[in-house]
Amino acid sequence: MTGAADAIHADLPADVTARIEKSPLYNDDLAPVSSRARKWGMWNIAALWIGMSVCIPTYMLASSLIGGGMNWWQAILTVFLGNMIVVVPMILNAHAGTKYGISFPVFARASFGVVGANAASILRAIVACGWFGIQTWIGGSAIYSLALLAAPGLGESPLLGLLSGEHITVNLAQFVCFLAFWALNVGLFVWRGMDSIKAVENWGAPLLLGLGLALLAWAYVNADGFGPMLSQPSQFETSGEFWAVFFPSLTAMVGFWATLSLNIPDFTREVRTQRDQVLGQVLGLNTTMPFYAFIGVAVTSATVVIFGEAIWDPVALLARFDSVGIMLVSMFALGIATLTTNMAANVVSPAASFSNLAPKLIDMRLGCVLTGLVGILMMPWKLVADPGGYIFTWLIGYSALLGPIGGILICDYFVIRKTDLKLADLYETGGTFAYHYSGGWNPAAIVALVIAIAPNVPGFLGTIGLIEAPAVFATLYQYAWFLGFALAFAVYWVMMRGRAARA
């Protein structure tokens, strides 16, 4: 990626800046980041990805695949292949962020329209709110485990039937600890804004990486190796059985970071060059995540030998330790590192998306508060209580929404517009992307989005048990992200051919 197409075009003339600042589509959080204000290089973006990849859901990811019948190397390979696939749209969408200094909601205005962009950004925001809740629940669980050390009687707190489900029960003390960690996440961002991410990313990830390595060493010593899981074959008797699990699992692995593949411009707008964002993402994501997933597999395998059962949740595993000192240090490291991931991966995008709804009324800080509230309402503890539901309902389900958005964004930016955007028009109600004849919505994007989502709806409804989906739709659902991306790309291209040149 070199040449004129990769030059930075984020510096608007003073008179243009003064004009768009008066637009209802503009606020300081959504404004383009000028070339002079860029402070991130390759290692900053790599550190960001290391910080986001070294998290508890990554640890649990490959372990949940083993629960589905894979052996250890099949599970790790599935994670690696998913990352290799999703890094491609990640780098492509990141290009606009670096070139024009714009965030995801502003980038989406080019393809969806200045009003229609809210549809894409809110779909992305809802998923981020769910992830925010999941990470906050994990951090709250660490606090709860520490609280039990000081006051074991908290385990007898009243059960909250309304919040409990088939796979999990929630008591009052657990929920209070969840709310405490929730307040820490929201409060830190409200206090420091985007600076809060850089303030914790440099030491949060090393803490969790160190904790993972320490668990790996503990597992090796106490289990006399990594236990039966690394030596046992897969549970599939035929190749057909394997492929039936592999493809939906691969879709889930792509779905794991399909979220960031859309809103990656929120971060790459701070990066100085395209080379920095490309190399930083490849180095940060495709090395760290498979390695940390391996730690999860190895330690989980050892728990079968040590405790007689597979414990795939590291919070539950650490709670089994007899040493109060080890638990204190481990839970503190886990909580800090979870905070790091949550701030970067699950706050910035929905906060910006909510801000995009009403730029003059909602800034990023208020958007963060809204993110937290929606995250509670989604009851995240239920999303991760069941490993099967975590993959087939949560990860694949939302990939069916985000794949089509990615297809539209990439088709519009690279194929239709050849990476050439009129930056000022992204902030003006009377510019190229206003689509006056349709009230600020680009009909082509909306039609492509609906057509691409539709084939996956029956499969999703069948997965959650609302209908008996025909076999063909159940099969299509296994490829939800890929199908949605390809359909949206094709439909949008057919409807938009030649229109950008006439705009």
Helices and strands as residue ranges (DSSP letters): G 4-6, H 14-20, G 35-37, H 42-53, H 56-67, H 72-100, H 104-112, H 117-150, G 152-156, H 172-192, H 195-222, G 228-230, H 239-263, H 265-268, H 274-307, H 314-318, H 324-346, H 348-357, H 364-377, H 380-385, H 387-389, I 390-395, H 396-410, I 411-416, G 423-427, G 432-434, G 436-438, H 443-453, G 454-456, H 457-463, H 471-477, H 480-496, H 499-502
